[in-house]
Amino acid sequence: MLPSGRSAPGSGRDLTARIHARVGIATGSVVVGDFADEGADLAPVLLGEASRFASLLQSIAEPDAVLIAASTRDLVRGLFEYRAGSPVTATESPEPIRIWRVIERERRRDPL
């Protein structure tokens, strides 16, 4: 692997590339399993509200953003700084889902 910002020997091309990720995180019960007929070569299936919400959040996240559902924010409260997003509507949910964008890790103050 070449260090970032270098070119391959003799190529004269810059291989620097910026990768943009979109992340959606939701917390809840999920069932993972292989529900295909015996002998079928399929990937495992995720079933559950949390996996559907996480997928939805990932699909609406901007590049380089992490969106989390209320279920996840409740568990990591105080660890990150957040900005509230507009609630989103999922076809499986009767009510809009409250979401937050993770801004940065919470800066903890020295207890002294």
Residue, then its C-alpha position, 0 to 999 in steps of 0.5 A: m500500500l502506498p502512503s497517501g499523496r504519493s504516486a505509483p513508481g513510474s506512473g506519474r499519477d497522483l493516487t490521493a483519493r478522498i473517501h466520503a462515508r455516510v453512516g446511519i446508526a439505530t439501536g434495537s432488536v435485530v434478527v440475523g439469519d440465513f432464511a434461504d432454502e438449503g443450498a442457496d448461496l445468499a447473504p445473511v438477512l437482517l430483520g428488525e426495525a433498527s436495521r431498517f432505520a439505520s439503512l434509512l438514515q444512511s440513505i439520507a445522510e450527507p457525505d461525511a455525516v453520521l446520523i443517529a436515531a433517538s434510540t442510539r442517542d439515548l445510549v450515547r448521550g454525553l459522549f458526542e455533540y449533536r445537532a437535531g435534524s428534521p424528523v423523517t418518516a419511514t413507511e414502517s413507522p406510524e410516527p416521524i423518527r427523531i434524528w440527530r447528526v453527530i458533530e464531534r466527540e464531547r470535550r470533557r472538562d478536567p474535574l479539577 
